[in-house]
Amino acid sequence: MLQFDEKEINEIRQRTTLAIINKLVKDNEVILTSDTLVPPDARATWNLYYYCPEHGVRLIWERHNDKEHRCPVDSKVFRGEPYDGAWWRWLNDLNSKACYELGLLWQLTQEPKYLNKVKDILLKYAINYPHYEVHGDIPYNGPGKANAQTLCEANCHLNFARGYDFIRDDIQSFEREKIEESLLREGAEFLIAHRSPQLHNHEIRINAAVGVIGLLLGDERYINFALISDYGLHYQLNHGAIGEGMWFEGSIHYHYYALQSLLIYEKIAYKTPYSVGANPNLLKMIKLPLDLIMS
């Protein structure tokens, strides 16, 4: 496991409370209490379509009803697209989040049900992912495979990869090979092909996903792409953190989003030669929110 060494995870287990465990279980209840379901094809679109066009609120997502989508304000039911495709996008999000959070639960509790659920999700995606068609028409965003935009693809693969890291040492070699080759490597190749040549918070997220997969697989091509290629992480840091460290897009939300992606990567890379910790702009970005509060 790359995210924590043995000493670290033992210390984390000792500090873990029942409240923490219950919170993780509750947040993933819909996945834990239902059969594992992944999209059989590239039907998932964009989660921002899953909103009532009149009231602007998120529709009620029900695990066992992918054809009827109800508004929480007036109970009006919407059918067909774009709601059906967005329903599957929410499922992808829940599945990928569960890989990471239930993988963490496996490490905290050593209860096999969490290990088995993460393994089941990852293997089902590994079977289907190579056959998903590239699709998506989201404005100003690249396409996806499991989803309809490149950013969503990167978000899912970050969770897939980190969840896999939590269980990798506890599954069979043929299962590891299937997940690594048919899901993680396929995902990294897709993200490399569709990262946009721009300075942007999306590109930091995409780079982070490729970099984390590269670290897990020991693939220097992926790591170098994420770090030092044109528009890689160092480029983004060197050009995007301006002045005292504010992310150039001018929004504290985007600042945190870019910083979150960097820290997800750094959490795994910080003990390796591939750390971005030596880049002075990373520290500036971390310190900026405190500077804003103190001012």
C-alpha positions as CSV (number, residue, x, y, z in Angstrom):
1,M,0.0,0.0,0.0
2,L,1.4,3.4,-1.0
3,Q,-1.0,5.7,0.8
4,F,0.2,4.6,4.3
5,D,3.0,2.4,5.5
6,E,2.5,-0.2,8.2
7,K,3.4,2.1,11.1
8,E,1.0,4.8,9.8
9,I,-2.0,2.6,9.2
10,N,-1.6,1.0,12.7
11,E,-1.5,4.4,14.3
12,I,-4.6,5.4,12.2
13,R,-6.4,2.2,13.4
14,Q,-5.7,3.1,17.0
15,R,-7.1,6.6,16.6
16,T,-10.2,5.4,14.6
17,T,-13.5,5.9,16.5
18,L,-16.8,4.2,16.1
19,A,-18.3,7.5,14.9
20,I,-15.8,7.6,12.0
21,I,-16.6,4.0,11.0
22,N,-20.4,4.7,11.2
23,K,-20.1,7.8,9.1
24,L,-18.2,6.0,6.4
25,V,-20.7,3.1,6.4
26,K,-23.7,5.6,6.3
27,D,-22.2,7.5,3.4
28,N,-21.9,4.3,1.4
29,E,-25.0,2.6,2.5
30,V,-26.7,2.5,-0.9
31,I,-23.7,0.6,-2.3
32,L,-23.3,-1.7,0.6
33,T,-26.9,-2.7,0.7
34,S,-27.4,-3.4,-3.0
35,D,-26.0,-5.7,-5.6
36,T,-23.0,-4.2,-7.4
37,L,-24.2,-2.4,-10.6
38,V,-22.0,-0.7,-13.2
39,P,-23.1,0.7,-16.5
40,P,-23.0,-2.1,-19.2
41,D,-22.1,0.5,-21.9
42,A,-21.3,4.2,-22.3
43,R,-24.8,5.4,-21.3
44,A,-23.7,7.7,-18.4
45,T,-23.7,11.4,-19.3
46,W,-23.3,14.3,-16.9
47,N,-24.4,14.6,-13.3
48,L,-25.4,18.3,-13.7
49,Y,-28.3,17.1,-16.0
50,Y,-29.9,15.5,-12.9
51,Y,-31.7,18.7,-11.8
52,C,-35.2,19.9,-12.1
53,P,-35.4,22.5,-14.9
54,E,-38.1,24.4,-13.1
55,H,-36.8,24.5,-9.5
56,G,-33.1,24.1,-10.1
57,V,-32.8,21.4,-7.4
58,R,-31.2,17.9,-7.7
59,L,-33.7,15.2,-8.5
60,I,-34.2,12.3,-6.1
61,W,-31.8,9.6,-7.0
62,E,-33.2,6.1,-6.3
63,R,-30.9,3.1,-6.7
64,H,-33.6,0.7,-8.0
65,N,-35.3,3.2,-10.3
66,D,-33.2,4.4,-13.3
67,K,-36.3,5.3,-15.4
68,E,-38.2,7.8,-13.2
69,H,-36.6,10.8,-11.6
70,R,-38.7,12.8,-9.2
71,C,-38.4,16.5,-8.2
72,P,-38.3,17.0,-4.4
73,V,-40.2,20.2,-4.6
74,D,-43.4,19.2,-6.4
75,S,-42.9,15.4,-7.0
76,K,-43.0,15.9,-10.8
77,V,-41.4,12.8,-12.5
78,F,-39.0,13.2,-15.4
79,R,-38.3,10.4,-17.8
80,G,-35.9,9.8,-20.7
81,E,-32.8,11.8,-21.5
82,P,-30.9,13.7,-20.2
83,Y,-32.1,12.3,-16.9
84,D,-31.5,8.6,-17.5
85,G,-27.9,9.2,-18.5
86,A,-27.3,11.5,-15.6
87,W,-28.7,8.8,-13.3
88,W,-25.9,6.4,-14.4
89,R,-23.4,9.2,-13.9
90,W,-24.4,9.5,-10.3
91,L,-24.1,5.7,-10.0
92,N,-20.5,5.9,-11.3
93,D,-19.8,8.6,-8.7
94,L,-21.2,6.5,-5.9
95,N,-19.3,3.4,-7.1
96,S,-16.0,5.2,-7.4
97,K,-16.4,7.0,-4.0
98,A,-17.2,3.6,-2.4
99,C,-14.0,2.1,-3.8
100,Y,-12.0,4.7,-1.9
101,E,-14.0,4.9,1.3
102,L,-14.8,1.2,1.6
103,G,-11.2,0.4,0.9
104,L,-10.3,2.7,3.8
105,L,-12.9,0.9,5.9
106,W,-11.2,-2.4,5.0
107,Q,-7.9,-1.1,6.2
108,L,-9.5,0.3,9.4
109,T,-11.6,-2.7,10.4
110,Q,-10.2,-5.6,8.4
111,E,-13.9,-6.7,7.8
112,P,-14.0,-8.8,4.6
113,K,-17.3,-7.4,3.4
114,Y,-15.6,-4.0,2.6
115,L,-12.7,-5.7,0.8
116,N,-15.1,-7.8,-1.2
117,K,-17.3,-4.9,-2.2
118,V,-14.4,-2.9,-3.5
119,K,-13.0,-5.8,-5.4
120,D,-16.4,-6.5,-6.9
121,I,-16.8,-3.0,-8.1
122,L,-13.3,-2.7,-9.6
123,L,-13.5,-6.1,-11.4
124,K,-16.9,-5.2,-12.9
125,Y,-15.6,-1.9,-14.2
126,A,-12.4,-3.7,-15.5
127,I,-14.6,-6.1,-17.5
128,N,-16.7,-3.3,-19.0
129,Y,-14.3,-0.3,-19.2
130,P,-12.3,-1.3,-22.3
131,H,-15.6,-1.6,-24.3
132,Y,-17.1,1.8,-23.3
133,E,-17.3,4.1,-26.3
134,V,-15.8,7.6,-26.1
135,H,-18.7,10.0,-25.9
136,G,-19.8,13.4,-24.5
137,D,-20.9,16.8,-25.6
138,I,-20.4,18.8,-22.5
139,P,-19.4,22.4,-23.5
140,Y,-15.8,23.3,-23.1
141,N,-14.9,19.8,-21.8
142,G,-13.2,16.8,-23.4
143,P,-15.1,13.5,-23.8
144,G,-15.3,10.5,-21.4
145,K,-15.7,6.8,-21.5
146,A,-17.5,5.7,-18.3
147,N,-18.7,9.3,-18.1
148,A,-19.3,12.1,-20.6
149,Q,-16.4,14.5,-19.8
150,T,-12.7,14.0,-19.1
151,L,-12.9,15.7,-15.7
152,C,-15.5,13.2,-14.5
153,E,-13.3,10.4,-15.8
154,A,-10.3,11.7,-13.8
155,N,-12.4,11.9,-10.7
156,C,-13.6,8.3,-11.0
157,H,-10.1,7.0,-11.7
158,L,-8.6,8.8,-8.7
159,N,-11.0,7.0,-6.5
160,F,-10.7,3.7,-8.3
161,A,-6.9,3.9,-8.0
162,R,-6.8,4.8,-4.3
163,G,-9.4,2.2,-3.5
164,Y,-7.3,-0.4,-5.4
165,D,-4.3,0.6,-3.4
166,F,-6.1,-0.2,-0.2
167,I,-6.9,-3.8,-1.3
168,R,-4.1,-4.6,-3.7
169,D,-2.1,-6.7,-1.3
170,D,-5.2,-8.7,-0.3
171,I,-6.5,-10.0,-3.6
172,Q,-5.3,-12.6,-6.1
173,S,-2.6,-11.9,-8.7
174,F,-5.0,-12.5,-11.6
175,E,-7.5,-10.0,-10.0
176,R,-4.7,-7.5,-9.7
177,E,-3.7,-7.9,-13.3
178,K,-7.3,-7.5,-14.6
179,I,-7.8,-4.3,-12.6
180,E,-4.5,-2.8,-13.4
181,E,-4.5,-3.6,-17.2
182,S,-8.2,-3.3,-18.1
183,L,-9.2,-0.4,-15.8
184,L,-6.4,1.7,-14.4
185,R,-4.1,1.5,-17.5
186,E,-7.0,1.9,-19.9
187,G,-8.1,4.9,-17.9
188,A,-4.6,6.5,-17.8
189,E,-4.2,6.1,-21.6
190,F,-7.6,7.7,-22.1
191,L,-6.8,10.7,-19.9
192,I,-3.4,11.2,-21.6
193,A,-5.1,11.3,-24.9
194,H,-7.8,13.8,-23.8
195,R,-6.0,16.2,-21.4
196,S,-6.4,19.7,-22.9
197,P,-3.4,21.9,-23.6
198,Q,-4.3,24.6,-21.1
199,L,-3.7,26.1,-17.7
200,H,-6.8,25.0,-15.8
201,N,-8.0,23.3,-12.6
202,H,-9.4,20.4,-14.7
203,E,-5.9,19.7,-16.0
204,I,-4.5,19.5,-12.5
205,R,-7.2,16.9,-11.7
206,I,-6.4,14.9,-14.8
207,N,-2.7,15.0,-14.2
208,A,-3.2,13.9,-10.6
209,A,-5.2,10.8,-11.8
210,V,-2.6,9.9,-14.3
211,G,0.2,10.4,-11.8
212,V,-1.4,8.4,-9.1
213,I,-2.0,5.5,-11.5
214,G,1.6,5.8,-12.6
215,L,2.8,5.6,-9.1
216,L,0.7,2.5,-8.4
217,L,1.7,0.7,-11.5
218,G,5.4,1.9,-11.4
219,D,5.0,3.4,-14.9
220,E,7.4,6.3,-15.4
221,R,5.7,7.3,-18.7
222,Y,2.5,8.1,-16.8
223,I,4.4,9.8,-13.9
224,N,6.5,12.0,-16.3
225,F,3.4,12.9,-18.3
226,A,1.6,14.0,-15.1
227,L,4.6,15.9,-13.7
228,I,6.9,17.4,-16.3
229,S,5.1,17.3,-19.7
230,D,3.7,20.5,-21.2
231,Y,0.7,21.4,-19.0
232,G,1.7,18.9,-16.3
233,L,1.6,19.5,-12.6
234,H,4.8,21.6,-12.4
235,Y,3.6,23.7,-15.4
236,Q,0.3,24.3,-13.7
237,L,2.0,25.2,-10.4
238,N,4.6,27.5,-12.0
239,H,2.0,29.4,-14.1
240,G,-1.3,29.0,-12.2
241,A,-0.3,30.0,-8.6
242,I,0.1,33.8,-9.0
243,G,1.2,36.5,-6.6
244,E,1.0,35.2,-3.0
245,G,-0.3,31.8,-4.3
246,M,-3.9,32.4,-5.4
247,W,-5.0,30.1,-8.2
248,F,-5.2,32.3,-11.3
249,E,-8.9,31.6,-12.1
250,G,-9.7,34.0,-9.3
251,S,-12.1,31.8,-7.3
252,I,-11.3,30.4,-3.9
253,H,-13.4,27.4,-4.9
254,Y,-11.2,26.7,-7.9
255,H,-8.1,27.4,-5.6
256,Y,-9.3,24.6,-3.3
257,Y,-10.2,22.3,-6.1
258,A,-6.8,22.6,-7.7
259,L,-5.1,22.3,-4.3
260,Q,-7.1,19.2,-3.4
261,S,-6.0,17.5,-6.6
262,L,-2.3,18.4,-5.9
263,L,-2.6,17.0,-2.3
264,I,-4.3,13.8,-3.5
265,Y,-1.2,13.2,-5.7
266,E,1.3,14.4,-3.1
267,K,-0.1,12.2,-0.4
268,I,1.1,9.2,-2.4
269,A,4.2,10.8,-4.0
270,Y,5.7,12.8,-1.1
271,K,8.2,10.0,-0.1
272,T,9.3,9.4,-3.7
273,P,11.5,11.3,-6.2
274,Y,8.3,12.3,-7.9
275,S,7.0,14.6,-5.2
276,V,5.9,18.1,-6.1
277,G,6.7,19.3,-2.5
278,A,9.8,21.1,-3.6
279,N,7.9,23.4,-5.9
280,P,7.6,26.6,-3.8
281,N,4.2,27.4,-5.3
282,L,2.6,24.4,-3.6
283,L,3.4,25.8,-0.2
284,K,2.1,29.2,-1.3
285,M,-1.2,27.6,-2.4
286,I,-1.5,25.8,1.0
287,K,-0.7,29.0,3.0
288,L,-3.0,31.3,1.0
289,P,-6.3,30.5,2.8
290,L,-4.7,31.2,6.2
291,D,-3.2,34.5,4.8
292,L,-6.7,35.5,3.6
293,I,-8.2,34.8,7.1
294,M,-5.4,36.6,8.9
295,S,-5.8,39.7,6.7
